[in-house]
């Protein structure tokens, strides 16, 4: 029974999917990090970029204006990135930077 469960899980998840932090760059490149890292460590390596979490499924499904504010979240530099999660590295436009983003 245990082997059958492992087999099913391995069919669904790619090998090591939960062991790494994935950062998707604006050009589509995916960077995988296997050690603990904070958002500030990533943004220091990529000046004029911010790190974002994707919107939660609840904010995508719900059409209310309250959920629209809970869309993609810009992470503060102190946020610790979690293994098994995907983050997006986005360039900061000049207009957004002038508004204080």
C-alpha positions in Angstrom: 0.0 0.0 0.0 2.8 2.4 0.9 4.5 1.8 -2.4 1.3 2.5 -4.3 0.9 5.8 -2.6 4.5 6.8 -3.3 3.9 5.9 -6.9 0.8 8.0 -7.2 2.4 11.0 -5.6 5.5 10.7 -7.8 3.2 10.8 -10.9 1.6 14.0 -9.7 4.7 15.9 -8.4 8.0 16.3 -10.2 10.9 14.8 -8.3 12.0 17.3 -5.6 9.1 19.7 -6.3 8.7 20.4 -2.6 12.4 20.6 -1.8 13.2 23.9 -3.6 12.2 27.5 -3.9 11.4 28.5 -7.4 11.9 32.1 -8.7 10.5 32.9 -12.1 12.3 35.7 -13.8 10.6 38.2 -16.2 12.3 36.5 -19.2 10.8 33.1 -18.2 13.9 31.6 -16.6 13.2 29.6 -13.5 15.8 29.6 -10.7 15.7 26.9 -8.1 17.2 27.5 -4.7 17.6 24.7 -2.2 18.8 26.7 0.8 17.0 29.1 3.2 16.8 32.6 1.7 15.0 35.9 2.3 13.4 38.1 -0.3 16.0 40.8 0.4 18.8 38.4 -0.6 17.2 37.9 -4.0 16.4 41.6 -4.6 20.0 42.6 -3.6 21.2 40.3 -6.4 18.7 41.9 -8.9 18.6 45.7 -8.3 15.4 47.5 -9.4 13.3 44.3 -9.0 10.7 43.2 -6.5 9.8 39.7 -5.5 6.1 38.8 -5.6 3.9 35.9 -4.5 1.2 34.8 -6.9 -2.4 35.7 -5.9 -4.2 33.3 -3.7 -6.9 31.1 -5.4 -9.6 32.8 -3.3 -8.7 36.2 -4.7 -8.9 34.8 -8.3 -12.2 33.1 -7.8 -14.0 36.0 -5.9 -15.0 39.0 -8.0 -15.4 41.4 -5.0 -13.2 44.5 -4.8 -11.9 43.4 -1.4 -10.3 40.4 -3.0 -8.7 42.4 -5.7 -6.6 44.1 -3.1 -5.3 40.6 -2.1 -3.9 39.8 -5.5 -0.2 39.3 -6.1 1.7 40.5 -3.0 5.1 42.2 -3.0 7.3 40.6 -0.4 9.2 42.7 2.1 13.0 42.1 2.3 12.7 40.3 5.6 10.2 37.7 4.3 11.6 34.2 4.3 10.9 32.2 1.1 9.3 28.8 1.6 10.3 25.6 -0.1 7.8 24.3 -2.5 6.5 27.7 -3.4 6.9 29.8 -6.5 7.8 33.5 -6.5 8.1 36.0 -9.4 11.0 38.4 -9.8 9.5 41.5 -11.5 11.3 44.7 -12.7 10.2 47.9 -11.1 9.1 50.4 -13.7 10.1 54.1 -13.3 6.5 55.1 -12.9 5.8 52.6 -10.2 9.0 53.6 -8.3 8.0 57.2 -8.4 4.6 56.4 -6.8 6.3 54.5 -4.0 5.0 51.2 -5.4 
